[in-house]
Amino acid sequence: MPPPARLLADVEALAADGHSVTIVEEHPRYFVIIQGLALPSLYEPETTDLMVIADYQYPLSALDMYWACPAVRINGAFPQGADQFSDFIDRKWQRWSWHYTWNPSVHSLRSHLEVFFDRLDHAS
């Protein structure tokens, strides 16, 4: 089953913003991976791959959480809510349990990424 049209459009929008994005299908999930995402200077490493998991109902079903590989630290420690790990698509991903209220008429893959960076900017 191909990814939802809205998900493909949102991936194209991120690519137009200069991000390298791939989708890996594992029905009924779609792993959307933004490769080599640059992180704010307080974080190590300087870049990571960031993954979000969508499904065939996107955007009606919310994007929830974030996943990083390699793992990210701030001041030598894992960020709040980012100290658990899971295996997906042959990699170990750091789970970022950061949540907000999703509204499919307002939110998108791009806004989900904006929430991530907003939270990074306010962590210390």
C-alpha positions as CSV (number, residue, x, y, z in Angstrom):
1,M,0.0,0.0,0.0
2,P,1.6,3.3,-1.0
3,P,2.0,6.1,1.6
4,P,-0.9,8.5,2.0
5,A,-0.9,11.4,-0.4
6,R,-0.7,13.9,2.4
7,L,2.3,12.2,3.9
8,L,4.1,12.2,0.5
9,A,3.3,15.9,0.1
10,D,4.6,16.7,3.6
11,V,7.8,14.8,2.8
12,E,8.2,16.7,-0.4
13,A,7.8,20.0,1.6
14,L,10.6,19.0,4.0
15,A,12.8,18.1,1.0
16,A,12.0,21.5,-0.5
17,D,13.2,23.0,2.8
18,G,16.6,21.2,2.2
19,H,16.1,18.1,4.3
20,S,17.0,14.6,3.1
21,V,13.9,12.5,3.9
22,T,13.1,8.9,3.2
23,I,10.1,6.7,3.9
24,V,10.4,3.1,4.8
25,E,7.2,1.2,4.6
26,E,6.4,-1.6,7.1
27,H,2.7,-2.0,6.7
28,P,0.7,-0.5,8.3
29,R,3.4,1.9,9.4
30,Y,5.6,4.4,7.5
31,F,8.9,5.3,9.1
32,V,9.8,8.8,8.0
33,I,13.5,9.5,8.4
34,I,15.1,12.9,8.2
35,Q,18.7,12.2,7.7
36,G,21.6,14.2,9.1
37,L,19.4,16.6,11.0
38,A,21.5,19.4,12.5
39,L,21.0,19.9,16.2
40,P,21.5,23.0,18.4
41,S,25.0,23.5,19.7
42,L,24.2,22.3,23.2
43,Y,23.5,18.8,21.9
44,E,25.8,15.9,21.0
45,P,26.3,14.7,18.3
46,E,26.0,17.6,16.0
47,T,23.6,15.7,13.7
48,T,21.3,12.7,14.0
49,D,18.8,10.9,11.9
50,L,15.3,11.8,13.2
51,M,12.4,9.4,12.7
52,V,8.7,9.7,13.1
53,I,6.2,7.0,12.6
54,A,3.0,7.5,10.6
55,D,0.4,5.1,9.4
56,Y,-2.0,4.7,6.5
57,Q,-4.5,7.1,8.1
58,Y,-2.1,10.1,8.3
59,P,-2.9,12.9,9.1
60,L,-6.0,11.7,10.9
61,S,-3.9,9.6,13.1
62,A,-1.5,11.7,15.0
63,L,2.3,11.7,14.8
64,D,3.5,10.9,18.2
65,M,7.0,11.0,19.7
66,Y,10.3,11.3,17.9
67,W,13.1,8.8,17.4
68,A,16.8,9.6,17.0
69,C,19.8,7.5,15.8
70,P,22.5,8.0,16.9
71,A,21.4,8.8,20.4
72,V,21.4,12.5,21.5
73,R,22.7,13.9,24.8
74,I,22.7,17.4,26.3
75,N,25.4,18.1,28.9
76,G,26.3,14.4,28.8
77,A,22.9,13.2,29.8
78,F,19.8,12.1,27.8
79,P,17.2,14.9,27.5
80,Q,14.1,14.6,29.6
81,G,11.8,11.9,28.2
82,A,14.5,10.5,25.9
83,D,16.1,7.7,27.8
84,Q,14.4,4.7,26.3
85,F,15.4,2.8,23.2
86,S,13.6,0.6,20.6
87,D,14.6,-1.4,17.5
88,F,13.0,-0.4,14.2
89,I,14.2,-1.2,10.7
90,D,17.4,-2.7,11.8
91,R,18.6,0.2,14.0
92,K,18.4,1.1,17.6
93,W,16.4,4.3,18.0
94,Q,16.3,6.7,21.0
95,R,12.7,7.4,21.9
96,W,11.7,11.0,22.7
97,S,8.5,10.8,24.6
98,W,7.5,14.4,23.8
99,H,3.8,14.9,23.2
100,Y,1.3,17.6,22.3
101,T,-2.3,17.7,21.1
102,W,-2.4,16.9,17.4
103,N,-5.0,18.6,15.2
104,P,-5.0,17.1,11.6
105,S,-6.4,20.3,10.1
106,V,-3.4,22.3,11.5
107,H,-0.5,20.0,12.1
108,S,1.8,18.3,9.6
109,L,5.1,16.6,9.4
110,R,6.7,20.1,9.2
111,S,4.9,21.3,12.3
112,H,5.9,18.1,14.1
113,L,9.5,18.9,13.4
114,E,9.0,22.5,14.5
115,V,7.7,21.2,17.9
116,F,10.8,19.1,18.2
117,F,13.1,22.0,17.7
118,D,11.1,24.3,20.0
119,R,11.5,21.7,22.7
120,L,15.2,21.4,22.0
121,D,15.6,25.1,22.3
122,H,13.9,25.2,25.7
123,A,15.8,22.3,27.2
124,S,19.0,22.7,29.2
